[in-house]
Amino acid sequence: MKAEINFKSINKLAIPATVAGIAEPLLSITDTAIVGNITVDGLESLAAAGIVGSFLSMLIWILGQTRSAISAIISQYLGAGRIEEVKTLPAQAIFLNIGLSILVLLSTIFIVEDIFQLLNATGKILQYCVSYYSIRVWGFPLTLFVFAVMGIFRGLQNTYYPMLIAIVGAVLNVVLDFIFVYGIEGVLEPMYLEGAAWASLLAQGVMAIIAFVLLITKTNINLRLQLPVHNELGRLVIMSLNLFVRALALNTALILAVREATELGPKYIGAHTIAVNIWLFSAFFIDGYAAAGNIMGGRLLGAKDYDGLWLLAKKILQYGLLVSVALVAAGFLFYKPIGLIFSKETVVLHAFYAVFFIVILGLPMNTVAFIFDGIFKGMGEMKYLRNTLLAATFLGFVPVLFFGKYMNWGLYGIWIAFTVWMAIRGGALVVKFIRKFRPLLKNP
């Protein structure tokens, strides 16, 4: 059946995907906001949550790339009318992914202090990093399992069930954060930063259980590992490896930014933590339309409907830019209150407000990059995505970051580097898309 490309069909996928997409950064934002208001060592706790959160996000994004690969392959087979041919692939991919996640978990848990020392954490901040990470890391395989299941549902053109999983996880995390971090008088002593870690871990566990139940009961796909190895597993692994390298480049930028902010001092890493969480939150908010592009783009490519693919890109870009403009307006309208949500430390807020305008103004440009990133993932163009990120990171972000350090620009230098990074990413994808698909249009 030919895919419809209109406001209703796009938003039917984009709106639930937006809700599902903000779940992971919402977990980090909740921790940041609640931890930032702890009365005992609040500044050190906020810094530790930011450092650990950035490192965990790096691990999740690097090994969570099979979600996009699974979604791309399933959606392409769906568009070609051959969905029955890939029923055994998801289980093989999930087992491979979880195996890798356990390997990474076991290889980091014993050198955790060394890892955070490399990120310039020292003294009390280092102690908090170690205790926080030692709890949260056990949710790593659970998160990757949930990501893989969400990828399967996306490939099947379903973003509703991922939304349900995300809502339950986010709400549960907020409730448990308040209970564990601040305690209940006469019942539970405050656990402070470790309480935030336990809240996130339990929320991730519940999300994994719900994902498992929905996959078994709502699809024809089961998780029983069946041989022989599916002939698409090789392509999935290659796609995932390309995205793996891409994610390494992406997280090189994020980790270098955290390292440089940490070197500036506690108030600056606190301010940077707030800014990054807001940046990621807005990214995942816009990513709902990128997800729609991913889901529908793969199906249209599988059906060889190039005119539909071109129309999809135009419409999704329009809708995404409208959302980003609304976010820009909200950012400037609530400029001061947004900072106060995360911290009451005057020195942290002063540093944050000084760079927040850069984060806000970059949102429309980020939208272009995120939306075409989603479309290219749906089409399986992982090699080009890899090369684009490598160029943006090592020819754009890194030189600007260290030039800013040389010029003593402080946090300004870090966020100017992010702006250059996103401009290169978005520009390269737009040019490639136009050059590849404009010649294939029947009605240009």
HELIX and SHEET records of a PDB file:
HELIX    1   1 PHE A    7  GLY A   21  1                                  15    
HELIX    2   2 ALA A   23  VAL A   35  1                                  13    
HELIX    3   3 GLY A   42  LEU A   63  1                                  22    
HELIX    4   4 THR A   66  GLY A   79  1                                  14    
HELIX    5   5 ILE A   83  VAL A   86  5                                   4    
HELIX    6   6 LEU A   89  ILE A  109  1                                  21    
HELIX    7   7 VAL A  112  LEU A  118  1                                   7    
HELIX    8   8 GLY A  123  ARG A  136  1                                  14    
HELIX    9   9 VAL A  137  GLY A  139  5                                   3    
HELIX   10  10 PHE A  140  GLY A  155  1                                  16    
HELIX   11  11 TYR A  160  TYR A  182  1                                  23    
HELIX   12  12 TYR A  192  LYS A  218  1                                  27    
HELIX   13  13 LEU A  233  LEU A  264  1                                  32    
HELIX   14  14 PRO A  266  GLY A  302  1                                  37    
HELIX   15  15 TYR A  306  LEU A  333  1                                  28    
HELIX   16  16 TYR A  335  PHE A  342  1                                   8    
HELIX   17  17 THR A  346  LEU A  361  1                                  16    
HELIX   18  18 LEU A  363  GLY A  378  1                                  16    
HELIX   19  19 MET A  382  ALA A  391  1                                  10    
HELIX   20  20 ALA A  392  PHE A  397  3                                   6    
HELIX   21  21 VAL A  398  TYR A  406  1                                   9    
HELIX   22  22 LEU A  411  PHE A  437  1                                  27    
HELIX   23  23 ARG A  438  LEU A  440  5                                   3    
END                                                                             
